[in-house]
Amino acid sequence: MFKKFTDKEMVSSVNNSKSSVQRTIRQSVSKQYPFIESVLPQILPKKDALKIVKCHEHLELLAAPNGELLFFKQRDGPYIPTLRLVHKYPFILPHMQVDKGAIRFVLSGANIMCPGLTSSGAKMTKVDNDSIVAVMAEGKQNALAIGLTKLSTEEILEKNKGIGVENLHYLNDGLWNMKPVK
């Protein structure tokens, strides 16, 4: 999604959100990510206006008042935290760990295959399909990518074939390299 993303070409407008819109965003984020509840006031403060960045291809980014990118969503999909936010608060998403051999493929934007999640260096958190997860790597502390599970944990173990997690946002992609919004 963000492989060829550049802020100069892709961003069409930046607006401050209304308080009613901000309240709706806070509610949907807290409902979608139950572990974020304790740090939600720090991430999405009630007093400060969020910046909504509209981009081409029906992409919407949420930025803090200081310009730091917090969440993104495409069309009417869920709000997905950025990697920078997951690095600050790693407990907000369930983790799927890949083995060392998958690291370079994940960092080039490839989807995470089932065998990479079931090998000896990999670990999985029990999740359903269509869940947002942080993709971790064996021997690494921070997340490599944010992904969307295509199969549940049980199905991944059972089939062990095909795409297990769709790679949505990874280190050094266009969103990662985007400067804070002004």
N, C-alpha and C positions, 0 to 999 in steps of 0.2 A: 504494500500500500504506500509506503514512504520511500521506496527505493530511489525514485527520481524526484523527490519532493524538494522544492526550493521555495523559501519564503517570498522571494521577490516575484516569482512567476505565479505561485499558487494562491497567495493570500489576496482576497478581494476586498474585505472590509474588516475593521476592528471597531467594536461598539462596547460601551459599558452596559451591563445588564441592569434591568429594573429589579427592584427588591422582590416582586412577585415571581419573576423568572428565576431569580437566585434561590428563593425558597423552594420552588419546584425542583431545581437541580439538586439542592441539598437533600431533599426527601428521596429522590430517585437514587442518588449515590448511596445514602445510608441504607436504603432497602436492598440495593444490589450487593453491597459489600458490608456485611454485618460487623466485621472486625475493624472497620474504619471509624466506628462510632466514637471511640475514646479520643481520637485525634482530629475529628471533623472540624471542630472550632478553629484549630490551627491551620488546617488546609483550606477550608472555605469559611472565612470569618463572616459573621452576619453584618457587621458594620461597613466593611469595605466592599465596593462594587467589583464584581468579577468582570473580566474582559472576555467577550465572545468574539472569536476570530473565525470569520467565514472564509472558506477556501473553495477552490474548484472541486469538482467531483463530489459534491454534497458532503463535504467534510467540515466539521465544526470543532474548533479547539477552545478549551476553557483555560484562561490564564489568570493568575493571581494579580492583584493590583500592582505588584512590582514587576509584572511581565513574565514571571516564571510560568511555563506551561504545565498544567496539572492533569487535564483529561482531554480525550478526543473521542469523537463519535462520527459514524458515517450514517447518513440518512436518519432513520428513526431508531437506529440501533442503540445499544447500551453505551453509557459513558465508560471509557476504558482509561485507567490511569497510565500516565507516561512512565517510562523507565526511571527518569529522575525522581519522580514521586515514590516509586517502588523502592528505589535505593535508599531514600530517607526513611520510609515506613515499610520494611519488607514483610511485615505480618498481615498486610491488608489483602493479599492474594494467596490462594493455595499454590504450593510449589510443585513443579514437575522437574526432576533432575535428569539431565542427559549424561551419557558417558563422555570421556575425553575426546573420543573420535568424532563426535558430532559437533564440537564447538565451532570449528571453522566453517561448517556448512550453515549452522544457525546464524553466525555472524555475517554470512553473505546473503541472508534473507530466505534460505530454504525452509520449507516446512519440516516439522519434527516427525520422523517416521516412527512407527510402533517399535521396531527392533531397537532403536536408540533409547527408548523409554523402558525396555524390559531387559537390557543387558546387565552385566554384573555391576557396573559403576552407576547405574541409574536408580532413581527412587521416584515413586509416584505417591501423591496424596489422593485419597479417594474422592473423585469428583464425577459429576454427571457429564453427558455430552453438552456442547454449547456453553461451557463454563470458561470464564476468563482466568488464565493462570499465569504465574511468573515462571519462566523457563530458566532454571538454574543449571550449573554445570559442575561436574565432579571436580572437586579440588578448588573451586572458585567460591568467593564469598557473596558477590553481588549477582543479580539477575542478568542474563544475556539478552533476554527477549520477553515480550508479552505475547501470549498466544490465546487462541480459542480452540478448545478441545473439540475434535470432530467425533470422537468416540468416548464412552465412559471408561473409567479405569478398568472395570471388569471386561469390557469389550476389547480393550487394548491388550490385556493379558490373554484373552481367549483367542483373538484373531492373530495378533502379532504380525500384522501385514498392513501396508498402506499408511496413510497419513493419520497420525494420532493427534497432533496439535498443529493448527494453522498459525504460522508466524505473522503477527500483525505489526509489530514494532520491535526493532532490535538495535543494539549498540551501533553507533556510527551511521545510522540511516538518516534520511532527510529531517525527520522530526527531532532526533537526538541532536543534530548539528544546528538546528534552528536557534537563532538568537532570541533573547527575551523580547516579548512584544512591547512596543512603546505606546 
